[in-house]
């Protein structure tokens, strides 16, 4: 299976590392904004072709799939271009930064019937998978999911601390992880959602702090705190307060409420959430089936984000 990766930044590299471990998949092209830097990364991973033009990369012969790790504002249009060219696509989170564009991608997927998967990695992290299986088996029930998403990003930098050409967003990117995961884990849609935000940054034009409350049909609640102003431990930390125990998930790792490690090595074939996400993408293409984290499955998340955005705009 021949795939191109668009975006040679921090997350593009994470996908390239994951694909290295997947048999039967070849990265045949890498797309980046700066040719010299992109060529260096391509050489490191043994990728034959480098592009700075997205449309040209889609013309590669025998191309089956694309993984988009480009700036958020490009995701929807590029995903649609892929499907119009007959190419399966995985879009890194978020699918879009507005509800209208999210619906347009959904329409393109329905027309093409190709695999369109969104990179909601939390569905694939072994930590969250472990709990999902126990919840699905009726062994646990979530009372409250308490989440902290904390970074220090008063400048446009990526996860590797490198300069970005675009501005990240707490609601349409980082909150998307939690809103989708919450609905996925409890198995029911959000029926109540409320958000407040702090001051708008004078240069970046975004809120640097935000608080979100959610309630699902089954009565479970979620409390989410987000900040780009945090100086301290960085990342996202999920506290699952359940009817039978408390668990804390930190990306691929899981501990109990008393910080006792939970063995998640047997949950899946890897302990790398990005690799597992990519494995699902390629497996769905090979089997001609809908993947976990398909656009149809995650679209309710973006509807909630749209509702929250409207509420914040009315403040």
Protein Blocks (a to p, Z undefined) as FASTA:
>chain_A
ZZddehjbfklmmmmmmmmmpghiacfbdcdfblklmmmmmmmnopabdcfbfklmmmpg
hiabdcdfbdfklmmmmmmmmmmnopacdddddfblcfklmmmmmmmmmmnopacddfdf
klmomklmmmmmmmmnopaccfbdcdddddddfbccdfkopacfbdcdfklmmmmmmmmm
mmmmnopacfbdcdddddddfklopafbdcdddddfkopacdddddfkbgcdeddddddd
dfbocdddehjbccdfkopacdfklmpmbfcfklmmmmmmmmmmmnopacehiaklmmmm
mmmmmmmmmmmmmZZ
